[in-house]
Amino acid sequence: MKLYELQHRPGLESVTLVERQAPTAGPGQVLIQVSAWSLNYRDLLVAKGGYGAPPPAGRIPLSDGVGRVVEVGAGVTRVQVGDRVAGCFMQAWIAGEVPVEAPASALGGAVDGMLAEYVVLSEQGVVKVPAHLSDEEAACLPCAGVTAWHALVSVGRIKAGDTVLCLGTGGVSLIALAFAKMHGAKAIVTSSSEEKLAKAIELGADATVNYRSHPEWHKSVLELTDGRGADLVVEVGGSGTFDKSVASARLGGTVAMIGVITGVAGTVSTAAILRRNIRVQGIYVGSREMFEEMNRAIATNLLRLPIGRSFAFEAAPDAYQYLDGATHTGKVTLRR
């Protein structure tokens, strides 16, 4: 089979197409013929050694992929041959609070990921995906989808009439926009691009803020909410946006800390968190239980997911470079 591996050198040039013997399913495992994949900012960090060190030579990247089960091992009962499934981001996080062993089971980082023609996973680490979604849409669910669901529903308890602030127009933010509208909430989206903000309006945003023309964008958010602030802020920026996210939240509101695009460390106005009674919740993707709950809601509402640009499997390095350029709107995907 063909697959991509990360060579033992940091940088996007480490993403290398190779061939290996196709795997087979052992007891409790399933063999998946993968047909679509999606990229996340985290995949750039893994390739660049952004987690402190390059991954082991030969690591298969990407957490997100979807395909058909073509073989099941002894004792498998959760899925059968022919089922269309996706892998869970953390293979060891099934339900409840995140267990200590979960990070060591993260696909495409701690363990081999999905960027291969065939992948073997534990039957406990896969979920069936909604039938109405295309393969590429379904491939956006394991990381970006579950992360957005965790932030808005599992933590944010978002409801009709609430206001959600989504920073940027990347995959997590636009899926969060879709989930906000699905729950009857209002959504405000920020970007430095008027073209991207226009796309957000097309996708259902109630209001937008250009943070380049309005550098004090948190004040714009307060104006748009009659001084109240957002009930939930989907914070994907990191240190460069965090304080303004706190200032954008209502008294007693929640900042869901998801991304680190502008930096992993910086000064934080702890007094503002205290004075505004803000809850700051770290969101590290989510459990299989969240994944399955999200899928039921997506299927019931026939929700579609925002695909920005799609590449062929053989052009995966180009997809990495495109994502790194930060010109995308929505998810960057691959297809067979």
Backbone torsions as a table, in degrees:
resi	resn	phi	psi	omega
1	MET	NA	160.4	173.1
2	LYS	-95.1	146.0	178.3
3	LEU	-158.0	167.1	173.2
4	TYR	-109.0	143.9	173.6
5	GLU	-132.5	158.2	176.2
6	LEU	-96.2	119.2	176.1
7	GLN	-72.0	161.7	-173.9
8	HIS	-81.8	66.6	172.8
9	ARG	-156.7	135.0	-178.1
10	PRO	-73.1	143.4	178.9
11	GLY	128.9	156.4	-177.1
12	LEU	-66.6	-21.7	177.5
13	GLU	-69.1	-7.7	177.7
14	SER	-76.3	-12.2	179.7
15	VAL	-75.6	109.4	-168.1
16	THR	-127.7	131.1	177.0
17	LEU	-81.1	127.2	-179.5
18	VAL	-138.7	177.1	174.6
19	GLU	-123.6	144.2	175.4
20	ARG	-142.7	167.9	172.1
21	GLN	-67.1	133.7	178.2
22	ALA	-64.2	141.0	-178.9
23	PRO	-79.4	170.8	174.1
24	THR	-127.7	157.4	-177.5
25	ALA	-83.0	129.4	173.9
26	GLY	-95.2	-174.1	179.0
27	PRO	-55.2	131.3	178.8
28	GLY	75.0	7.4	-176.6
29	GLN	-115.6	163.0	175.3
30	VAL	-130.1	144.2	175.0
31	LEU	-100.4	126.1	-176.4
32	ILE	-114.8	128.4	169.6
33	GLN	-88.8	108.4	-170.8
34	VAL	-82.6	136.7	-175.6
35	SER	-119.5	-17.3	179.2
36	ALA	-154.6	153.2	-177.1
37	TRP	-140.6	160.2	170.0
38	SER	-135.3	152.4	-178.2
39	LEU	-104.3	148.4	175.8
40	ASN	-127.3	160.9	178.1
41	TYR	-56.5	-33.9	178.3
42	ARG	-58.1	-33.9	179.5
43	ASP	-66.2	-33.2	174.3
44	LEU	-65.4	-44.1	-179.8
45	LEU	-62.2	-41.5	179.1
46	VAL	-61.2	-47.6	-178.1
47	ALA	-65.1	-33.1	-177.6
48	LYS	-86.9	-0.4	-176.2
49	GLY	73.2	28.2	-175.5
50	GLY	-74.5	-3.8	177.1
51	TYR	-101.6	22.3	175.0
52	GLY	108.8	-27.5	-179.4
53	ALA	-159.9	152.4	175.1
54	PRO	-62.2	150.4	176.3
55	PRO	-66.6	162.8	177.8
56	PRO	-57.9	142.7	178.6
57	ALA	-55.2	133.5	178.9
58	GLY	92.5	-1.4	179.2
59	ARG	-62.8	131.8	175.0
60	ILE	-82.9	123.8	-175.0
61	PRO	-85.5	178.7	175.6
62	LEU	78.5	131.1	175.2
63	SER	-89.8	-21.3	-166.8
64	ASP	-110.8	119.7	175.7
65	GLY	-161.4	156.6	179.6
66	VAL	-138.6	148.4	179.2
67	GLY	-172.6	-172.7	-178.8
68	ARG	-98.5	141.2	172.4
69	VAL	-72.5	122.9	-179.3
70	VAL	-113.2	-7.8	178.3
71	GLU	-161.3	140.8	175.8
72	VAL	-124.0	144.7	177.8
73	GLY	-86.2	175.7	-179.6
74	ALA	-58.6	136.4	174.4
75	GLY	85.2	-0.6	-178.8
76	VAL	-74.1	129.9	-178.9
77	THR	-129.7	-19.0	-173.7
78	ARG	-75.3	-30.0	179.6
79	VAL	-138.6	168.6	178.4
80	GLN	-138.1	167.2	179.2
81	VAL	-56.1	133.1	-179.3
82	GLY	101.5	-20.1	178.7
83	ASP	-66.7	141.4	175.3
84	ARG	-94.4	122.0	-171.3
85	VAL	-135.6	162.1	170.2
86	ALA	-124.4	154.2	175.6
87	GLY	-83.9	146.6	174.7
88	CYS	-77.6	139.3	-178.8
89	PHE	-52.7	-52.2	176.1
90	MET	-107.5	110.4	-175.5
91	GLN	-63.8	-24.4	-175.1
92	ALA	-100.4	4.3	178.2
93	TRP	-105.0	97.3	-176.0
94	ILE	-89.9	-48.3	-177.2
95	ALA	-161.3	167.8	176.4
96	GLY	71.2	-158.3	179.1
97	GLU	-65.2	151.9	-178.3
98	VAL	-65.6	123.2	179.9
99	PRO	-77.9	158.3	-175.4
100	VAL	-62.9	-27.2	-177.5
101	GLU	-84.8	-5.8	-174.3
102	ALA	-61.6	-49.0	-177.7
103	PRO	-57.2	-30.3	-179.6
104	ALA	-75.3	-1.5	179.3
105	SER	-114.7	15.2	-175.9
106	ALA	-74.8	122.9	-178.0
107	LEU	-64.7	140.5	175.0
108	GLY	78.8	5.7	178.3
109	GLY	-138.9	-78.8	178.7
110	ALA	-69.7	-32.3	178.0
111	VAL	-133.7	167.9	179.6
112	ASP	-56.8	143.0	-177.2
113	GLY	-103.4	-148.2	-165.7
114	MET	-105.1	-4.5	-171.6
115	LEU	-81.6	66.8	-179.4
116	ALA	-150.2	160.6	179.1
117	GLU	-70.8	-30.2	177.3
118	TYR	-134.8	138.6	-179.2
119	VAL	-136.7	138.8	173.5
120	VAL	-105.1	128.4	176.8
121	LEU	-133.3	159.8	171.7
122	SER	-64.8	144.2	176.2
123	GLU	-61.2	-24.7	178.3
124	GLN	-73.3	-16.0	-175.7
125	GLY	-106.2	21.4	177.2
126	VAL	-129.6	155.1	175.3
127	VAL	-136.0	148.1	172.9
128	LYS	-72.9	146.1	-175.8
129	VAL	-109.6	156.0	-177.0
130	PRO	-57.0	136.5	-173.5
131	ALA	-67.2	-29.6	-174.9
132	HIS	-78.9	-13.3	-178.7
133	LEU	-81.2	144.6	169.8
134	SER	-67.9	165.4	177.6
135	ASP	-58.6	-41.9	-178.6
136	GLU	-67.0	-38.9	175.9
137	GLU	-62.9	-46.7	-179.2
138	ALA	-62.0	-30.8	179.7
139	ALA	-69.7	-12.6	178.8
140	CYS	-85.4	-4.8	-171.0
141	LEU	-79.4	-42.0	-168.2
142	PRO	-59.0	-40.3	-178.7
143	CYS	-103.1	-67.4	-175.6
144	ALA	-62.1	-44.5	-178.5
145	GLY	-63.6	-51.8	-178.1
146	VAL	-65.1	-37.0	177.9
147	THR	-61.0	-47.2	179.4
148	ALA	-63.7	-41.1	178.8
149	TRP	-63.7	-44.2	178.0
150	HIS	-56.4	-45.7	-177.5
151	ALA	-67.3	-47.9	-172.8
152	LEU	-82.1	-38.5	-171.4
153	VAL	-104.6	-56.0	-176.2
154	SER	-64.8	-38.4	179.7
155	VAL	-102.0	-51.2	-173.2
156	GLY	-72.8	-21.2	-177.8
157	ARG	47.2	45.3	-173.9
158	ILE	-63.9	145.5	-177.5
159	LYS	-143.5	168.9	-179.0
160	ALA	-56.4	133.9	179.0
161	GLY	93.2	-15.7	176.0
162	ASP	-70.4	164.9	176.0
163	THR	-118.9	128.5	178.1
164	VAL	-113.4	130.6	175.0
165	LEU	-102.5	119.9	179.8
166	CYS	-108.2	118.3	179.6
167	LEU	-82.9	120.3	176.6
168	GLY	81.1	179.2	-177.8
169	THR	-125.5	30.4	173.9
170	GLY	-77.2	-174.9	-173.7
171	GLY	-59.3	-51.6	-178.1
172	VAL	-61.2	-44.8	-175.6
173	SER	-65.0	-41.4	-178.7
174	LEU	-75.4	-30.7	173.1
175	ILE	-69.6	-37.4	174.9
176	ALA	-62.0	-38.7	175.0
177	LEU	-58.4	-45.9	180.0
178	ALA	-62.3	-41.8	179.7
179	PHE	-67.5	-38.2	178.2
180	ALA	-60.3	-46.8	-179.4
181	LYS	-66.9	-35.8	178.8
182	MET	-60.8	-30.3	-179.0
183	HIS	-95.2	6.6	178.3
184	GLY	79.7	16.7	179.1
185	ALA	-89.9	161.3	172.5
186	LYS	-87.8	150.6	-178.0
187	ALA	-133.7	133.6	173.6
188	ILE	-114.8	134.0	-177.6
189	VAL	-122.9	138.1	177.0
190	THR	-109.5	152.8	173.8
191	SER	-168.5	164.5	173.4
192	SER	-95.5	-1.2	-175.0
193	SER	-116.5	123.5	177.2
194	GLU	-64.7	-33.3	177.9
195	GLU	-63.0	-43.1	179.0
196	LYS	-68.2	-36.6	178.2
197	LEU	-66.6	-35.7	176.0
198	ALA	-63.5	-39.1	177.1
199	LYS	-64.1	-40.2	178.3
200	ALA	-61.1	-39.3	177.1
201	ILE	-62.5	-42.1	177.4
202	GLU	-58.8	-34.7	-177.1
203	LEU	-85.5	0.3	173.3
204	GLY	116.7	0.1	179.1
205	ALA	-59.3	137.8	179.2
206	ASP	-82.9	-26.8	179.1
207	ALA	-157.2	158.6	179.6
208	THR	-136.5	158.5	177.3
209	VAL	-136.8	126.1	174.4
210	ASN	-88.1	109.6	-175.2
211	TYR	-76.5	-10.9	174.7
212	ARG	-78.4	-45.5	178.3
213	SER	-81.5	-16.4	176.7
214	HIS	-128.7	76.2	-176.2
215	PRO	-60.8	-26.3	173.8
216	GLU	-92.2	58.1	-169.6
217	TRP	-65.2	-23.0	178.1
218	HIS	-63.8	-31.1	177.4
219	LYS	-68.2	-35.6	176.9
220	SER	-64.4	-39.4	178.4
221	VAL	-62.8	-41.9	178.7
222	LEU	-64.2	-40.1	178.1
223	GLU	-62.9	-40.4	-178.7
224	LEU	-69.6	-18.4	-179.1
225	THR	-112.7	22.4	178.5
226	ASP	56.0	36.1	176.1
227	GLY	85.2	-3.3	-174.8
228	ARG	-81.7	-44.2	-174.7
229	GLY	98.1	170.1	-178.1
230	ALA	-82.6	143.8	175.6
231	ASP	-68.0	-37.1	-178.2
232	LEU	-139.7	133.4	175.6
233	VAL	-112.1	124.0	175.6
234	VAL	-88.8	95.3	-170.6
235	GLU	-93.5	103.7	-179.6
236	VAL	-111.0	-2.5	-173.8
237	GLY	-81.7	-41.5	-176.9
238	GLY	98.7	-146.8	-171.8
239	SER	-61.7	-31.0	-176.7
240	GLY	-74.6	-16.8	-177.6
241	THR	-122.0	-9.0	-168.7
242	PHE	-59.5	-49.3	-176.1
243	ASP	-61.9	-37.4	178.9
244	LYS	-72.7	-28.6	173.8
245	SER	-65.2	-42.9	177.0
246	VAL	-60.8	-42.9	-179.9
247	ALA	-68.2	-20.5	-179.9
248	SER	-84.1	-17.9	-175.7
249	ALA	-82.5	149.3	176.6
250	ARG	-69.6	165.4	172.0
251	LEU	-58.3	125.0	-177.8
252	GLY	80.0	9.0	-179.3
253	GLY	-79.0	-178.6	-175.9
254	THR	-123.7	135.9	170.3
255	VAL	-110.2	113.0	178.2
256	ALA	-88.5	109.4	-174.5
257	MET	-86.2	110.1	-171.1
258	ILE	-118.5	-45.7	-170.7
259	GLY	-121.5	169.4	-177.4
260	VAL	-136.2	36.8	-173.8
261	ILE	-60.2	-36.5	-178.0
262	THR	-93.6	0.1	178.4
263	GLY	143.5	153.7	-176.7
264	VAL	-97.7	-8.7	-178.8
265	ALA	-149.7	151.0	179.4
266	GLY	173.8	176.1	178.9
267	THR	-73.4	144.0	-179.6
268	VAL	-130.0	134.3	177.6
269	SER	-80.4	85.3	-178.7
270	THR	-63.8	-29.7	179.6
271	ALA	-64.2	-36.2	179.5
272	ALA	-65.8	-37.8	177.1
273	ILE	-61.3	-42.4	-179.2
274	LEU	-67.6	-50.7	-174.4
275	ARG	-63.0	-34.9	-177.7
276	ARG	-94.3	3.5	176.7
277	ASN	56.4	42.3	-174.2
278	ILE	-84.2	138.9	170.4
279	ARG	-97.9	122.9	176.4
280	VAL	-106.1	118.5	-176.3
281	GLN	-120.0	119.2	172.6
282	GLY	-69.8	137.7	-179.2
283	ILE	-121.3	108.9	179.4
284	TYR	-111.6	77.3	-176.6
285	VAL	53.1	-121.9	-177.2
286	GLY	176.5	-174.2	-173.3
287	SER	-93.7	168.1	173.5
288	ARG	-61.4	-36.7	178.7
289	GLU	-59.7	-44.1	176.4
290	MET	-62.9	-41.7	-179.5
291	PHE	-58.1	-47.9	-177.6
292	GLU	-69.1	-37.9	176.1
293	GLU	-62.3	-45.3	177.7
294	MET	-59.6	-44.2	-179.2
295	ASN	-60.9	-37.8	178.4
296	ARG	-63.6	-41.2	179.8
297	ALA	-67.7	-41.8	178.6
298	ILE	-61.8	-44.5	-178.7
299	ALA	-66.2	-41.8	-179.2
300	THR	-62.8	-38.9	-176.5
301	ASN	-95.2	1.6	-178.0
302	LEU	49.0	42.0	-178.0
303	LEU	-70.6	138.6	175.0
304	ARG	-104.9	152.9	-175.9
305	LEU	-108.8	148.1	-173.0
306	PRO	-82.2	103.2	174.7
307	ILE	-89.7	126.6	179.6
308	GLY	-87.5	-61.2	179.4
309	ARG	-146.6	141.8	-177.4
310	SER	-116.7	142.3	178.4
311	PHE	-123.0	156.8	172.1
312	ALA	-72.3	153.5	178.4
313	PHE	-51.6	-41.6	-177.2
314	GLU	-68.8	-13.2	-179.0
315	ALA	-105.7	24.6	-179.1
316	ALA	-54.0	-42.9	178.0
317	PRO	-58.7	-35.4	176.9
318	ASP	-66.4	-36.9	178.1
319	ALA	-64.8	-40.7	175.7
320	TYR	-58.4	-47.6	-178.6
321	GLN	-63.7	-40.1	179.3
322	TYR	-63.6	-45.9	178.4
323	LEU	-61.6	-40.1	-179.2
324	ASP	-64.9	-27.1	179.1
325	GLY	-72.6	-13.2	174.4
326	ALA	59.1	31.1	175.6
327	THR	-100.3	-0.5	-173.4
328	HIS	-77.8	157.5	168.6
329	THR	-126.9	123.6	-175.7
330	GLY	82.5	-163.3	-172.9
331	LYS	-85.3	145.0	172.4
332	VAL	-99.7	124.2	-173.3
333	THR	-126.5	166.3	173.9
334	LEU	-125.6	153.6	179.7
335	ARG	-142.3	155.6	175.5
336	ARG	-88.2	NA	NA
